[in-house]
Amino acid sequence: MAWLMNIYLEVALDAERRQLIHANEDRLARYMAAAEPWAQIWPEVAREIEGKPLSEAHRIVCRRAEERLPFRPEGDRYD
C-alpha cells in the first residue's frame, strides 16, 4: 500500500511542478512583452550615452527607461 501512496505523491508533485513551470513561462512572456518598447529604442539610447560620463549616462538611461518601461508588467500578480 505504501508504494501506491508513493505513486500518488509522485503524480501530485509532478502536476505541481508542471503548473509552476507554466506559471513561470507566462510570467517571462509578460516581462518580454513589457521590455519590447525598450528593446526598440535601445540603439538610440546607446548612441545618446556613448562617451558620456557614467553618472550622466545613468541619468539618461533611467529617464528613457521611465518613458518606455512599465513599473510592473501588465498582468503582474500585483495588478
C-alpha positions in Angstrom: 0.0 0.0 0.0 2.9 2.4 0.7 4.0 2.0 -2.9 0.6 3.2 -4.1 0.8 6.3 -1.8 4.3 7.0 -3.3 2.8 6.9 -6.8 0.0 9.3 -5.8 2.6 11.6 -4.3 4.8 11.5 -7.4 1.8 12.3 -9.6 0.8 15.2 -7.4 4.3 16.6 -7.2 4.7 16.3 -10.9 1.4 18.1 -11.5 2.5 20.9 -9.1 5.9 21.2 -10.8 4.3 21.4 -14.3 1.9 24.1 -13.0 4.8 26.1 -11.6 6.7 25.7 -14.9 3.8 27.1 -16.9 3.2 30.0 -14.5 6.9 30.9 -14.9 6.7 30.7 -18.7 3.6 33.0 -18.6 5.5 35.4 -16.3 8.5 35.5 -18.5 6.3 36.2 -21.6 4.8 39.2 -19.8 8.2 40.6 -19.0 9.4 40.1 -22.5 6.4 41.9 -23.9 6.9 44.7 -21.4 10.5 45.1 -22.5 9.8 45.2 -26.2 9.4 49.1 -26.4 12.8 49.4 -24.6 14.5 47.0 -27.0 13.2 49.1 -29.9 14.8 52.3 -28.6 18.0 50.8 -27.1 20.2 51.5 -30.2 19.2 55.2 -30.0 19.8 55.3 -26.2 23.2 53.6 -26.7 24.2 56.3 -29.2 22.9 59.0 -26.9 25.0 57.8 -23.9 28.2 57.0 -25.9 31.2 58.8 -24.5 29.2 60.4 -21.6 30.4 60.2 -18.0 28.8 57.3 -16.2 26.7 59.5 -13.9 25.2 61.4 -16.9 24.7 58.2 -18.9 22.9 56.7 -15.9 20.5 59.6 -15.7 19.8 59.4 -19.4 19.1 55.6 -19.3 16.9 56.0 -16.2 14.9 58.8 -17.8 14.4 57.0 -21.1 13.5 53.7 -19.3 10.9 55.5 -17.3 9.4 56.7 -20.6 9.2 53.2 -22.1 9.1 50.6 -19.4 6.1 50.0 -17.1 6.6 49.9 -13.4 5.1 46.4 -13.4 4.3 44.4 -16.5 0.6 44.1 -17.4 -0.9 41.1 -15.8 1.6 41.1 -12.9 0.2 39.4 -9.9 0.0 42.7 -8.0 -2.2 44.4 -10.6 
